Amino acid sequence: MLGTMLPRAVATVSAAALGHNLTQLAARSGTKLLLPVKADAYGHGARIVAAVAAAHPAVWGLAVATPQEAAEIAALDLGKPVTLLTPPAPEEVPELVALGVRLPVGSLEEVERLPKGAVAHLKVDTGMNRLGARPARAIEIGHRLAARGQLEGVYTHFATADEEDLSFAREQLARFRTVLAALPPVLAHCANGGGVLSFGALDGMNLARPGLASYGFAPPHLRPVLPLRPVMTLRARVTQRHTAHPGETISYGALWQATRETEVAVVGMGYADGYPRNATQKASVLIGGERRPVLGRICMDQCMVDVTGLEVAVGDWAELWGEGEITVRDVAAWGGTIEYEVLTGIGRRVERALA
């Protein structure tokens, strides 16, 4: 918050809901968690989430996607390992090593560039075809790392563990176990949220990396597996209230036209803040104790809501999603996208807070 400026929109993280999810996922996986806090902790606020997670007994460490994220989280000095999951540039390696960040390694060239004191997690490509070394080469790299005393972990990533058909995920798991069998015992991790929910405890694995599931969401067929709780509540203030008369239209494109005297609340949340424009003509919010529709096209900085008959004033809050009647899953469906994109799209103008 800047000086006396009031927060226009706030994404509040529930420590209780996050802790509940972490406990459930650790029990399901039978392992400790390497919690992904990349992409600003899936939009929840990396600093807030990392601090809560680091105090949780089920969390072994924190995982990030970029060197900048690694440096930010390592600098918090939370007492838990920080693991970078995607390759840094060679010139970034010394600073990351000095910060104690665990580094991903997927080639012999990367091994040779590791300075003294570096700790590595070997990335194995078992079928994602994105990052890492294929199994035969991964074994060679793993032995080189082990000989240098730098091999702490080995990991891979499932491509289809959140699908109903798990046949390809099982093929990936078999390839990964072949690599593990050829290397000395290390930390082994492969299960994302879909993997944890689909497979439960996996023999030979001693860490899991549930991402979106930690924040309360799972594919429809996996929702019954664990009672996960949405972690974020997103609210925005009413900035103006006025009346639209019969025949008048609201917002760009004049898509919505009043058929009666309509009391309209302007809410300070738009697509630049992460509220999807494609939710136009479908979205609703909780305001004044009721669920009310968003009127007309969602704008860059605001949206308009029908508050006819409600006691709603400027400065009051509208809830765009939370743990109750409207969740981010609903907003994603209205926007024709997925929960990941909605959550990670929350803009910097939205303040993050802890509850």
Secondary structure, 3 states (H helix, E strand, C coil): CCCCCCCCEEEEECHHHHHHHHHHHHHHHCCEEEEECHHHHHCCCHHHHHHHHHCCCCEEEEEECCHHHHHHHHCCCCCCCEEECCCCCHHHHHHHHHCCCEEEECCHHHHHHCCCCCCEEEEECCCCCCCCECHHHHHHHHHHHHHCCCEEEEECCCCCCCCCCCHHHHHHHHHHHHHHHCCCCCEEECCCHHHHHHHCCCCCCCEECCCHHHHCCCCHHHHHHCCCCCCEEEEEEEEEEEEECCCCEECHHHCEECCCCEEEEEECCCHHHCCCHHHCCCCEEEECCEEEEEECCCCCCCEEEECCCCCCCCCCEEEEECCCCCCHHHHHHHCCCCHHHHHHCCCCCCEEEEC
